Every structure is written in C-alpha cells, then in structure tokens.
Amino acid sequence: MAYTTIDDSSAYFQTALYTGNASSNKAITNDGNSDLQPDWVWIKERSNTSSHFVNDSVRGAGKNLYTNAKSTEGTNTALFTSFDSDGFTVGNTNQGNENSETYVAWQWKAGTSASGNTSGSGTAKTYSSSSSSTAGFSIVKYVGNGTANHAIPHGCGTAPTMIIVKTTTKSNQAWPVDIRQANNGAGGIMYLDETGAAGNYADSSPFTSVAPTSSVFSVGSPGNTNYNDDTYIAYCFAEVKGYSKFGSYTGNGNADGTFVYTGFRPALVIVKKYNNESQDWFLMDNKRIGYNGGTYNLESNTNLAEQTNSDIDILSNGFKTRSDGNGHNTSGHGYIFMAFAEQPFVTSTGVPATAR
C-alpha cells in the first residue's frame, strides 16, 4: 500500500521564521531537508499589526498582493526582492523587515512553466503558469473575457480541490475561493479576505456550476474572476496523498474535539467556518511558538498580530480541534480546511511519523 508519493515535503513546502533587521537586502534561507526555491511566498508580520502580502514567480518579485485587502497589485521591490535558490530576499520595509519584529513566511514550489490561450465560452485570452503535478500546485496568470464558463488551464495534473483567485488590475475586488471539491461538492464559494459563510454557484458568480477538470477550471461572468481584459492570478491546489489534504469537518463543541485525518503530520493548517455565522480564516503551522493545545494562529482576512490560543493539536496523522472558544470547533458547525505536510504518516519506505 502506497502511503505517499512525496517522502520529503520540504521539497515543495516550507515555513520560515525570521526577525527583521531593516537592511535593504535581508536573505531568508530555508532549513528543510531539501533546498526550496519558492514560486509562491506568503509573508505576515507576527509581532505587530501589518498586512499579509504574497508574491509569486509568475507575476515576478516585487509584485505584491495583500490577502486582507481588496486592492490591486502593487509594485515595490523594496518589500520583496527576489526568489532565491533556497529561500527569498526582502527589502527594508516595515511589512517585511522592520527592525527586531518577527515574521513568518509560507512557501510553495511549482516549477514547470507554460503559456498559451484559454478556452471555453467567449473569446480566448492569454495565460501563463508555473505548476507541479507532483505537488498538485499551480500558479496561473490569465486575462478575463467577461463570459461565463471561461475555461482556464491549470497544470495540476488532476482536478484542483481548492482554487484561490485575485484580480491584479481591477480595484475593490475580493479574493474568491472555490471550495466545492473540498466540501464534498456542496455549496462552495468563499472569500479569503472576508469572514462570511459559503455561497452558491451561478453564471454570474466567481466560479460557475461547471466543476474543475484535470486540465481546466471555469470562471463566471464576471464575479471577481473574469472581467473582460482584466488580469488575474489563480493559486490552484489538487490533493496529493501524504502531502496535502483539503476537506471539511463538523465541530463537536467540547474539549475532546473533532479529529481530522490528513495522512501526514501537518506543517500548515488553514481553517475557516463555512456555514452559520461569520468566522475568520485561521493559519497555524509547526514552526511558530505554541504546542498542542495552544498553537499560535494568524488570520488571512485581518492585519492583526499573532494570536496565542488557537486550541489545535498537530498530530502525526492529522490535527485535532479542542475547545470551541476560538471558533474551530463549535458544535454542529461546518469547517473547511487546507493542510500541507511536514512529514507523511508513513513514507514510501515504511518509516512512520511521530507527533510533535
């Protein structure tokens, strides 16, 4: 029985912690088993209020977007300078390198470049991408055509389980997230920069009722994902056994909370309530201070500093929610999650993982 196709998750995902020094070029070097030249870097100041910002290799270093804001792409190479052979370099801004402040950077590897034209309904438009079918991850830059069921090639190899999209050129637009596959095909449009519950699909929504295939995903008209001649960036994730898991769970409201099996010891867990009342998006990882029962969290939809009481245990084969005081485990409420591995539960050679 094959438990995983990726024995060393650090070849495709790593978390780095660093302390700012206000220098013009501060290089951050990863410490995983493999060198990782990232294609998508998501950075957040931990010790102070500051926006989350993301850079990717398809748009280029210094092309910044903010997960807690609806603004267009900004260009500032002093914020993010370069993607390096085993990490990245930041400049001397407060958001990415303020003296003595602490930061976290989540990094993903894609790697295979492609370009061409989109398909589906409406006028074909250009796209370019970087993807890894091994890791089930791709970054796709495309031009909208304003017509429902515009089909965008993604390069993941299999149908994406979750898709995050942001326009880089049109102002005051949210971050739509397609969660239908992670949510067993049920209602599934949410927004990374907002707290609301999941919405349904329509031709005028960000994603239509046409499910992603092994080659393309379809966007609406226009719904934040497809205004004619505006430019978009999409981050697509397909599930890979032993490396990544996307799904949903139901809270039980007690201290011995819901256990979520992933098949690996998580390096990063992202959780969001998708029904009932509003809820923040919580990001928890294996590097920041705080251990089982008190893993620290950050929120993609706010600029708040690190919170110290998420009440999630990171285990050898998944994660376990505890009390419902922080919104991860309210009885009867549904939650969506994304998780990426530190180590598979069992490697392809039969080596087991341990809890931290």
N, C-alpha and C positions, 0 to 999 in steps of 0.2 A: 504494500500500500504506500503510495507516494504522499507524504505529508506536505511537501513544498517543492517548488522549482527554484526557489531563491534561498540558498543557505546563509548568505551574508547580506542581510537587509541594508547594511551601511553602504553598499554599492549603489543604492537607489534612493535612500532616505537617511538624513541625519539631522539631529538637532545640535546647535552650537550655542553656548552661553559665552558672553564676553562682557567686559567692563570698558566703558568709553574712556578715551584719553584726549579728545578734542584735536587730534592730529589730522592733517589733511589727507593722509592715506593710512588707514589702520587695516591691516590684513588679518582676517579671521581664518584660522586653519582648523579643519575638522580633526576629530580624534577617533574616528571609527576604524574598523579593521581594514576597510578599503578607502583609497582616495576617492573623493567625490567632487567632481566639478559640476556644480548645480546648474540646472536650467530654470528653476523657479525658486526664488528666495522670498520668504515672508518674515519680516522683522518687526518686533514690538519691544519698546522700552518697558522694562519690568518695574522699575523703581519710581516711576513718575508718570503723570498723565501725558500721553503722546499718541498720535495716530499710528495704527498698524500700516505698514507700507509693503508693497510687493513689487518685485522686478522679475522679468523673465528674459531669457536669451533670444526669444523670437522678436520681441519689441526692441530689445537692446538695453544695456546697462544705463542707468540714469533715467529711464522712462518709468515713472513712478505712479502707482495707483494706491488708493487707501481704502481698506476693506470696511471702515466705519464711516465712509463718506460717499456722496453721490457725484463728486467732482470728476472732471475729465482728467486724462493723463497729464501729468506734469513732467517737465524735463529738468533734471537737476543732478548732474554728475557728482556734485559735492555730497549728495545724500547717499548714492550708491555708485561706486566707481567701476567695479569690474567683477566678472565671474572668473575665479582662479582655478588652478589645477586641483586643489584640494580645499576649497572654500571660496571666499569672496573678499572684496575690499570696500570699506565705507569711507566717506569723507568726514568733514568736521562739523556736520550739522547736529543740532540737539536731538533730532529724532533718531539718528543712527549712531551718534558717537559723542554724546555730551560727557564732559569730564566727570569721572567717578560714578556715573549712572550705570545700571546694569541692563542687559539686553538678552533677548532670545531670538534665534533665527532658525526657522524650519526650512529645510532644503530638500528638493526633489530633483532627480535626474531623469531626463528624457533622452535626447541624443541624436535620433535619426531625422534628418531634415527632409521636407517635402514641400512642394508648391504646385499650384495648378488652378483649376476653376471649380466652383461649386456646381451643384446640380439641383434637381427637384423643380418645384414650381417657380415661375418668374425668370428673370434674367440671370444668367450665370455671372458670378463675380469671382474675383481672385481670392486665394487663400495661401497661407504659408504656415508650416508647422514644424514642431520638433516632437518626436514621440518615441516611446519604448513599449513594444508589445510584450516584452518580458516582464516589465514592471506594471503594465496596464495603465500607463500615464501618457497624456499628450497635452501640448500647448498649441492652440490653433488661433491664428490671427486671420480674420475674414472680413469681407465687406458685405454689408446688408443689401437686400434688394427690395424690401418692403412687401414681399408676398409670402403668405402663409405656406408652410411646408417647404421652405428653402432648406436644402439638404447640404450639410457641411461635413466634409471628410474629416475624420478624427485620428486615425492611425493607431488606435489602441489594440487592434487585432481582434478583440471581441467587443460586444456592445458595452458602452460605458454604463456603470451603475449610478454614478453621480456626475453632474456637469455644472460648473460654475462659469458664468459669463458676465463680462462687464464691457460696456462701450468705452472706448478711449477718446471719442471725439464729440459726443453729444452731452450737454450739461444736464445736471439734475436727474440722473438715471441711476436706478438701484442695481444691485448685484443679484440677478435671478439664479436660483439653484434648482436643477431638476433632480428630484429625489425619488421618482416613481419606482425605479427598479429596486432601490434600497428599501422602499416601503411596500414591497410585495405587489407592485403595480397599482397601489391605491393613490389617492389624491396626493399631488406631489410637486408643487411649486412653492419655494420659499425664497427668502432674500437674506444674503449673508450680512447685510448692513442693517437689518431690521429685526424686530422681535416677534412679529405676527405669526399666526398659525399658517399651515399649508393651505394653498389654494388649488383650484382645479384647472384643467387644460381647456383651451378653446383656440380657434384660429387666431384670435386677437391677443392671446396670452403669450408670454415669453417662449414657451415650448408648447407645441401642438399635441394632439392626442396620438400622433404617429410616434411610436416608441423608437429609441435608438436601435440601429442595426450594428452589425460587426464592422461596417465601413463608414456610416454617416449618422449624424443626429440632425433633427429637424427643428427649426425655429419658427416662431409665429409672425404675425403681421400687425404692428411691429413689435409691441410688447417688450421693450428694453433690449431686445436681442437682434432686431432686424430692420431698423430704419434704413430707408434707401440711401445708399452711398455713405453711410456712417461705418466706422471701423470698430471691430470688436475683438476681444481676446477671450478665449474659452480654455478652461482647465478641465480636462476630462479624465475620469478615473474608472477603470474596469477592475473588477475584483480578481486578485491573484492569490491562490491558496497558499497559506503560510506567510504571506507578506502584507496583504491589505484586505480589509473587510468593511463592508458598507451595509447597514441594515437598520432594524428598528427593534425596540423593546418596550414593554409596558411596566411602569413603576408599580411597586407594591406598598410604598409608604412607610416601611419600617427599617430599623437599623440593620437587620439582616437582609439587605436589599437584593434587587434583581442581579443575577449573574448573567453576563453576556459572553458567550463563547466566540473567540476570534480564530483560534488555531495558532496563536503566537503570543509572545509577551509583547504588549504594545509599547511602542516608543512615543506615539502621539495618539490621543483620543480627542475627537471633537463631538460634542453632544448638543442637540437642540430639541426642545419640545415642539412637536408638530401639530398638536391639537389643543383645544381649550384655550386658556389664557396665554398672554404673551410671555416670552421667555428669551433670555439672551442665548447667544451661541458661546459655549464654553470650550476652551482649548486647554488640555492638560497633557504633560509629557513626562518622560522618565528622567530628565536631566535637572529640572528645577527643584529647589529645596522643598521638602514635604514628602512624606512617605505614606504608606497605606493608611487610610482614614483621614488624610489631610493633604492630598495632592494639591499643589497650587494651580490656580487657573487664571486665564486671561479671556477676554470677550471680544470676538471679532467685530461686533457692532458698536463698541464703545472705545473711548480713548483712555479708559481707566487704568491705573497701575495694577500690578498683580494682586490677586485676591488669595487669601491663605487658607480657605476652608471649603474645598470642593467636595470632600467626602466620597472619593472614588478610590478603590483599591486597584492597583495594576498587578495582575497575576501572570503566571507562566503561560496560561492558555486563554486569557481574556481579561475582562475587568468586571468589577462588582461595585454597584452603587450602594451607598449606605443610607443615611437619613435623608429625608426629603426637604431639609431646611434650605438647601441651595438650588432646588429645582431640578435635580437629576432623577428623582425617584418618587414623585407624587403619585399616590395610589390611583390606578386606573388610567393614568395619562400616558400617551404615546410619545416616544422619543426616537429621533433619528440619530445615527452616529456614523462617523468615519474613523477608522483606526489603521495605523501603519506599524509595522513590526520593528522591534528591536532584535528579536530572535524568534525563529519558528518554534512551535511547541516541540516538534521533533524534526531534526534535519533530515535531508535525504539519505544520510548515512546512519540514522537511528540515534543521534545524540539528543537527549531531552533538554528542554529549557528549565530553568528554576525561577521561582518568584523572586522579586527583589527584596 
